[in-house]
Amino acid sequence: MTPTDGCFYNSEKKSYDVGPPSSDASAAMLDELKPSVLALSTGGFQSGSAVVLDKQDHAATDMHVALIGRKLQVRTPSGQMLDAHIEKLDVVKDLAILKVPGLSASGAQPAKLDLNGNNSVDMKAFTVGAPLAAEGRPMCVSEGTIQAVKSDRDSLTATPDSLESGWNFYDFFMDVHFGKNVEQFVRQNRAALIGRSADWFNMPRVESNAVATNGISGGAIATENGVKGIVQMGSPKVGSRSAPIKEFVDLAANPSRFNFQYDQTTQLLKSVLPADSSNNADAAEAQLANIILERNQKIIEEAMAKDSKAR
């Protein structure tokens, strides 16, 4: 591995260093996943990562990464830039499946997936993603161990009422990620969304002290058995928290609950619509996706304008 082939998380500096990882295990994992991890961007700005799922040009990432802007592109392991469209979405669980035409032809390879759900606590684990995508170096690794695989129901203390509905934690998740407008919408549409909030509350998470920072979201948490999950959140202080890869495989296998309207000329995502408009939960979730998309697009446009003025 040459110095430009990757980078690693430096725990002393609490940042990523470009160059080959100091650990042989980290270097080996980076080599293994390099053909399978993608760097995502929108409007020229880094937005996160994704993991190749199959040879049919599908990749898994987070909903909050997929909805980062109206036009999403991926940088493949070979350096090609390809347009990506959302094919499946689960707003509540923060899951997304992308369709990237030309992905397999670019040389990208499906990742080895760990779907067994076996007890992996204390196993050596690695987060792999693209925090340096804007610099053209999309592969970075952080090393740690799996500390737990459990749901919020298993790990958090709550009142009996909130345990029954998961509502308090659903509010918290939405507020942390997407701001007050989303929180307000969720509260106003409680009746439609309350059933789905329990899905978020009960979904197991893979917790690790392998660090994830901005850009790693949507990347892989992996062990020697393969990719165990997709990173959803993290920091140098707490490590990382990931959704099990099986959640994404199941999402990809089932019919989409949403339709995605793209402008055929510009390839911009115009809106997310429920496949069944009579389903109140799906209709509310689609509207929630549009609010998140509009908010994120505004942030991107403001950043682009600021960047243009600085030049």
Order of alpha helices (4+ residues) and beta strands (2+ residues): beta-beta-alpha-beta-beta-beta-alpha-beta-beta-beta-beta-beta-alpha-alpha-alpha-alpha-alpha-beta-beta-beta-beta-alpha-beta-beta-alpha
